[in-house]
Amino acid sequence: MRILTDKLNFHIKKTAEKIDVKIHWWGEQEKKQYHSKIDLIKDHY
């Protein structure tokens, strides 16, 4: 499954760069900083 996840993430990143869209990845740092994903979005937008 990890191979498929890596391929999907690469495709997402490549497509986002192509159309100039910023991606907010939800990683360990974000888990520590934000209570939920909606808090991250509210902070950026």
DAWOHU-V592106 format. One record per residue. N is the residue number from 1. RES is the residue in one small letter. PHI is phi in radians with two decimals (999 if undefined). Layout:
# DAWOHU-V592106
n:N res:RES phi:PHI
n:N res:RES phi:PHI
This chain:
# DAWOHU-V592106
n:1 res:m phi:999
n:2 res:r phi:-1.07
n:3 res:i phi:-1.09
n:4 res:l phi:-1.14
n:5 res:t phi:-1.09
n:6 res:d phi:-1.09
n:7 res:k phi:-1.13
n:8 res:l phi:-1.12
n:9 res:n phi:-1.08
n:10 res:f phi:-1.10
n:11 res:h phi:-1.10
n:12 res:i phi:-1.07
n:13 res:k phi:-1.09
n:14 res:k phi:-1.09
n:15 res:t phi:-1.16
n:16 res:a phi:-1.08
n:17 res:e phi:-1.11
n:18 res:k phi:-1.10
n:19 res:i phi:-1.79
n:20 res:d phi:1.03
n:21 res:v phi:-2.05
n:22 res:k phi:-1.42
n:23 res:i phi:-1.83
n:24 res:h phi:-1.89
n:25 res:w phi:-1.30
n:26 res:w phi:-1.74
n:27 res:g phi:-2.06
n:28 res:e phi:-1.05
n:29 res:q phi:-1.09
n:30 res:e phi:-1.17
n:31 res:k phi:-1.07
n:32 res:k phi:-1.31
n:33 res:q phi:-1.48
n:34 res:y phi:-2.07
n:35 res:h phi:-1.24
n:36 res:s phi:-2.62
n:37 res:k phi:-1.13
n:38 res:i phi:-1.15
n:39 res:d phi:-1.13
n:40 res:l phi:-1.07
n:41 res:i phi:-1.13
n:42 res:k phi:-1.07
n:43 res:d phi:-1.18
n:44 res:h phi:-1.59
n:45 res:y phi:-2.20
